[in-house]
Amino acid sequence: MDFGYSWLWLFIQFLVHHNLPHVIGVGEASFISLAAPFIDDNAPIAQKTAWLAIFYMCIPTGYALGYVYGGLVGTYLNWRFAFWVEAILMLPFAVLGFVMKPLNLKGFAPAESKQALISEETDVQEVQDALNDSAKPTKEKFSHMFSKMKCTCIDLNQFSRFIKDMKALLVDKVYVVNVLGYCAYNFVLGAYSYWGPKAGYKIYNMSDADLIFGGITIVCGILGTLAGGYVLDLMKSTIPNAFKLLSVTTFFGAIFCFTAFCFQNMYAFLAFFSVGELLVFAIQGPVNYICLHCVNPSLRPLSMAISTVSIHIFGDVPSSPLVGVLQDAINNWRETSLILTSILFPAAGIWFTGIFLHSVDRFNEDSEGQVTEVDRSNATPLLEPRVAETSLIC
């Protein structure tokens, strides 16, 4: 009996450990997809990138605080306490997500318009029911068929719209170049976050590698991310200027980080690595500014979602195991770190090519579907002979 319960408990743990990251990923993608366009809509024109930088500053800061917090809690209490405390702290934000009003983003019909559309569709259906009372048996006969046809049409329309939007993103050279550079960049940063403390311990015998790397990431993440946003605003926020800032900061950041791992002295390493991280973290505001402004307003949530998915699938997810395989092959943490850091140079090169691409800031462009269904329905009286036809349109 105890054997059966132990296997059941192991199975539950397996499901939780392997599925919770997927659930967290869904939450991250949806949050990023809505938060960044919302900030872009409401930030002052001269401070858009700075506002985005403040938001994205929280990502490296959160990672770094997680290192410090997890290390302290795991040492003095139990690692499970770290998750319990974080869950309690996040509970109010989860509740707010359910009770707050929906966001009204540029390029989308407001919630009131959608509600009005539902109301008008209901009115049309009521009129049709009144006109067709005499033909009720026939209506009952075909109602189920019409409902299924309508649901099928809605699903097909949504799918075709998604395919159309994806095609618009994939043929946009500015967007593709931006995301490719971001993937290469995140490949390095993801491996740094996973293997950095261990590499520091093995190369420089750091006794508190978690705290040291966490402290560097907190300071450099905050200062670098904010500086990148403010500098782009000072340069004038344009897509070519964003590519210039991305390529320059990543290139010089790669030089400092690469040089840092060449030093034998730990303090020289920490000094150069700190400057390198300061420069590398400056990309957060500009790279997301490009994702938001190279597409039509209605495509911004999808643009951010695909960017987030891409940098994980092609960036930090495969980088950690691949670096582990490389380290097993060469068995030298210094060489492994140098090879990993060198990938920042191609990232800078990819972003450098973006400077020469023809780019258009589409923030103020109207979406194709800017005229809402409510506006179109208001153009035709409800009691026209085509009422029945209108109700069947998907």
C-alpha positions in Angstrom: 0.0 0.0 0.0 2.8 2.4 0.9 4.6 1.4 -2.3 1.5 2.4 -4.3 1.1 5.8 -2.6 4.8 6.6 -3.1 4.5 5.9 -6.9 1.3 8.0 -7.0 3.1 10.9 -5.2 6.1 10.6 -7.6 3.7 10.7 -10.6 2.0 13.8 -9.2 5.3 15.5 -8.7 6.3 14.6 -12.2 3.1 16.2 -13.6 3.5 19.3 -11.5 7.2 19.8 -12.3 6.8 19.3 -16.1 3.5 21.2 -16.6 3.9 24.2 -14.3 6.6 25.7 -16.5 4.2 25.5 -19.5 1.5 27.2 -17.5 3.9 29.9 -16.4 5.0 30.4 -20.0 1.4 30.9 -21.1 1.0 33.6 -18.4 4.3 35.3 -19.4 3.4 35.4 -23.1 -0.1 36.8 -22.5 1.2 39.4 -20.0 4.0 40.6 -22.2 1.7 40.7 -25.3 -0.7 43.1 -23.5 1.6 45.1 -21.1 4.1 46.4 -23.7 1.4 47.7 -26.2 -0.5 49.3 -23.2 2.7 51.1 -22.1 3.4 52.2 -25.7 -0.1 53.6 -26.0 0.0 55.6 -22.8 3.6 56.8 -22.6 4.5 60.3 -23.6 5.9 60.5 -27.2 9.3 61.7 -26.0 9.6 59.0 -23.3 8.2 55.8 -24.9 11.4 53.8 -24.8 12.2 55.0 -21.3 8.8 53.7 -20.1 9.4 50.4 -21.9 12.9 50.2 -20.3 11.4 50.7 -16.8 9.0 47.8 -17.5 11.7 45.4 -18.9 14.1 46.4 -16.2 12.0 44.2 -13.9 13.0 41.1 -15.8 16.8 41.0 -15.1 16.1 42.4 -11.6 13.7 39.6 -10.9 16.2 37.0 -12.1 18.9 38.5 -9.9 16.7 38.8 -6.9 15.6 35.2 -7.4 19.3 34.1 -7.2 19.8 36.0 -3.9 16.4 35.1 -2.5 16.5 31.5 -3.4 20.0 31.1 -2.1 19.2 32.7 1.3 15.9 30.8 1.8 17.4 27.5 0.7 20.3 27.9 3.1 18.4 29.0 6.2 15.0 27.4 5.7 13.8 25.0 3.0 13.7 25.5 -0.8 9.9 24.9 -0.7 9.4 28.0 1.4 10.7 30.2 -1.5 7.8 29.0 -3.7 5.2 29.4 -1.0 6.2 32.9 -0.2 6.3 33.9 -3.9 2.9 32.4 -4.5 1.4 34.4 -1.6 3.0 37.6 -2.8 1.6 37.1 -6.4 -1.9 36.2 -5.2 -3.2 39.9 -5.1 -1.9 40.4 -8.7 -3.7 37.3 -9.9 -7.0 38.6 -8.3 -6.5 42.0 -9.9 -6.2 40.3 -13.3 -9.7 38.9 -12.9 -11.5 42.0 -11.6 -9.8 44.9 -13.6 -11.4 46.3 -16.7 -10.2 45.0 -20.0 -7.5 47.0 -21.7 -8.4 49.3 -24.7 -5.5 49.0 -27.0 -4.8 51.1 -30.1 -6.0 49.2 -33.2 -8.7 47.3 -31.5 -12.4 48.0 -31.0 -13.2 49.1 -27.4 -15.1 46.6 -25.1 -18.2 48.9 -25.3 -18.3 48.5 -29.1 -18.1 44.7 -28.8 -20.9 44.7 -26.3 -23.0 46.9 -28.5 -22.4 44.5 -31.4 -23.6 41.6 -29.3 -26.7 43.6 -28.3 -27.5 44.5 -31.9 -27.0 40.9 -33.0 -29.5 39.9 -30.3 -32.0 42.4 -31.5 -31.7 41.1 -35.1 -32.2 37.6 -33.8 -35.4 38.7 -31.9 -36.8 40.3 -35.0 -36.1 37.3 -37.1 -37.8 35.0 -34.5 -40.9 37.2 -34.5 -41.0 37.1 -38.3 -40.5 33.4 -38.5 -43.0 32.2 -35.8 -45.3 30.8 -38.5 -42.4 28.7 -39.8 -41.3 27.5 -36.4 -41.2 23.7 -37.3 -39.0 24.4 -40.3 -36.8 26.7 -38.3 -36.3 24.0 -35.6 -35.4 21.5 -38.2 -32.5 23.6 -39.6 -31.5 25.6 -36.5 -29.0 23.0 -35.4 -27.4 22.9 -38.8 -27.1 26.7 -39.1 -25.5 26.9 -35.6 -22.9 24.3 -36.6 -22.2 26.1 -39.8 -21.9 29.5 -38.0 -19.4 28.0 -35.5 -17.4 26.5 -38.3 -17.3 29.8 -40.2 -16.2 31.7 -37.1 -13.4 29.1 -36.4 -12.2 29.3 -40.0 -12.3 33.1 -40.0 -10.2 33.2 -36.8 -7.7 30.7 -38.2 -7.4 32.5 -41.5 -6.9 35.8 -39.7 -4.2 34.3 -37.6 -2.4 32.9 -40.7 -2.7 36.3 -42.4 -1.2 38.0 -39.4 1.6 35.5 -39.1 2.4 36.0 -42.8 2.5 39.8 -42.3 5.1 39.3 -39.5 7.2 36.7 -41.3 7.5 38.8 -44.5 8.5 41.9 -42.5 12.3 42.0 -42.8 12.7 44.5 -40.0 10.7 42.3 -37.6 12.5 39.1 -38.6 16.0 40.7 -38.3 15.1 42.2 -34.9 13.9 38.8 -33.6 16.8 36.9 -35.0 19.3 39.2 -33.2 17.2 38.9 -30.1 17.3 35.1 -30.2 21.1 35.1 -30.5 21.4 37.6 -27.6 19.0 35.5 -25.4 21.0 32.4 -26.2 23.9 33.9 -24.4 22.0 35.5 -21.5 20.0 32.3 -20.9 23.2 30.3 -20.5 24.8 33.0 -18.3 21.8 32.9 -16.0 22.0 29.1 -15.6 25.7 28.4 -15.7 27.2 31.7 -14.7 27.5 31.0 -10.9 29.0 27.6 -11.5 31.5 28.9 -14.1 32.5 31.7 -11.7 33.1 29.2 -8.9 35.1 26.8 -11.1 37.2 29.5 -12.8 37.8 32.0 -10.0 36.9 29.9 -6.9 34.1 32.3 -5.9 32.7 31.1 -2.6 29.4 33.1 -3.0 29.0 32.9 -6.7 25.2 33.1 -6.5 25.3 36.3 -4.5 28.0 37.9 -6.6 26.4 37.2 -10.0 23.0 38.1 -8.5 24.3 41.5 -7.2 26.0 42.3 -10.5 22.9 41.4 -12.5 20.7 43.6 -10.2 22.8 46.7 -10.5 23.7 46.3 -14.2 20.2 45.2 -15.1 18.6 48.2 -13.6 21.2 50.8 -14.8 21.8 49.3 -18.2 18.1 48.8 -19.1 17.1 52.3 -18.0 20.1 53.8 -19.7 19.3 52.1 -23.0 15.7 53.5 -23.0 16.7 57.0 -22.1 19.6 57.1 -24.6 17.2 56.1 -27.4 14.8 58.8 -26.4 17.6 61.3 -26.5 18.7 60.1 -29.9 15.0 60.4 -31.1 13.1 57.1 -31.0 13.2 55.7 -34.5 13.7 52.2 -35.8 17.1 52.9 -37.5 18.3 54.6 -34.3 17.1 51.6 -32.3 19.1 49.2 -34.5 22.2 51.5 -34.2 21.9 51.4 -30.4 21.4 47.6 -30.4 24.4 46.8 -32.5 26.8 49.2 -30.8 25.9 48.3 -27.2 25.9 44.6 -27.9 29.2 44.7 -29.8 31.0 46.6 -27.0 29.3 44.6 -24.4 30.6 41.4 -26.0 34.1 42.9 -26.1 34.0 43.6 -22.3 32.5 40.2 -21.4 34.9 38.3 -23.7 37.9 40.1 -22.2 36.6 39.5 -18.7 36.9 35.8 -19.0 40.5 36.2 -20.3 41.7 37.6 -17.0 43.2 35.3 -14.3 42.4 37.9 -11.5 38.9 37.7 -10.1 38.6 41.4 -9.5 39.6 42.3 -13.0 37.0 39.8 -14.3 34.3 41.3 -12.1 35.1 44.9 -13.3 35.1 44.1 -17.0 32.1 41.7 -16.7 30.1 44.4 -14.9 30.7 46.9 -17.7 29.9 44.3 -20.3 26.6 43.4 -18.6 25.8 47.1 -18.2 26.1 47.5 -22.0 24.4 44.2 -22.9 21.3 45.0 -20.8 20.8 48.3 -22.6 19.1 46.5 -25.5 15.8 45.8 -23.7 14.0 49.0 -24.5 15.2 49.4 -28.1 14.5 45.8 -29.1 11.0 45.9 -27.9 10.4 49.3 -29.3 11.1 47.9 -32.8 8.7 44.9 -32.2 6.0 47.4 -31.3 6.6 50.0 -34.1 7.4 48.0 -37.1 3.9 46.4 -37.3 0.4 47.8 -37.5 -1.2 48.6 -34.0 -3.5 45.6 -34.2 -0.5 43.2 -34.7 1.5 44.4 -31.7 0.2 41.8 -29.2 1.0 39.0 -31.7 4.3 40.6 -32.5 5.3 40.6 -28.8 4.0 37.0 -28.3 5.9 35.6 -31.3 9.0 37.5 -30.2 8.7 36.0 -26.7 8.2 32.5 -27.9 11.0 32.7 -30.4 13.7 33.9 -27.9 12.8 31.0 -25.6 12.6 28.3 -28.3 15.7 29.4 -30.1 17.4 31.2 -27.3 17.6 30.4 -23.6 15.8 27.0 -23.7 18.4 25.2 -25.9 21.4 27.2 -24.8 21.7 25.8 -21.3 21.8 22.1 -22.3 24.0 22.9 -25.3 26.6 24.7 -23.1 26.5 21.7 -20.8 27.3 19.4 -23.7 30.1 21.7 -24.8 31.6 21.8 -21.3 31.4 18.0 -21.1 33.3 17.8 -24.4 36.1 20.3 -23.6 36.1 20.2 -19.8 37.3 23.8 -19.5 34.9 26.4 -18.1 37.0 29.3 -19.3 37.0 28.1 -22.9 33.3 27.3 -22.7 32.5 30.8 -21.4 34.5 32.4 -24.2 32.8 30.4 -26.9 29.4 31.2 -25.4 30.2 34.9 -25.1 31.4 35.1 -28.8 27.8 34.5 -29.9 27.1 38.1 -28.9 29.1 39.3 -31.9 26.8 37.6 -34.5 23.9 39.2 -32.6 25.4 42.6 -32.9 26.0 41.9 -36.6 22.4 40.9 -37.2 21.1 44.1 -35.6 23.7 46.1 -37.6 22.1 44.9 -40.9 18.8 46.3 -39.6 20.1 49.8 -39.9 20.1 49.5 -43.7 16.7 48.0 -44.1 13.8 50.2 -45.2 11.7 50.7 -42.1 8.4 52.5 -41.5 7.1 53.4 -38.0 3.5 52.0 -38.3 2.4 53.2 -34.8 0.0 55.8 -36.3 -1.3 53.6 -39.2 -4.9 52.5 -39.1 -5.5 48.8 -39.1 -7.3 47.1 -41.9 -10.2 46.3 -39.7 -10.4 49.7 -38.0 -14.0 50.1 -39.0 -15.8 47.9 -36.5 -18.7 45.5 -37.1 -20.8 47.9 -35.1 -20.1 50.7 -37.5 -21.0 48.6 -40.5 -24.2 47.3 -38.9 -25.3 50.9 -38.1 -25.1 51.7 -41.7 -28.1 49.4 -42.5 -31.5 49.6 -40.8 -32.3 46.5 -38.8 -35.7 45.8 -40.5 -34.4 45.7 -44.1 -35.4 42.6 -46.0 -31.8 41.4 -45.7 -32.1 40.8 -41.9 -32.2 37.1 -42.2 -29.2 37.1 -44.5 -27.2 39.3 -42.1 -27.8 37.0 -39.2 -26.2 34.1 -41.1 -23.1 36.0 -42.0 -20.1 34.6 -40.1 
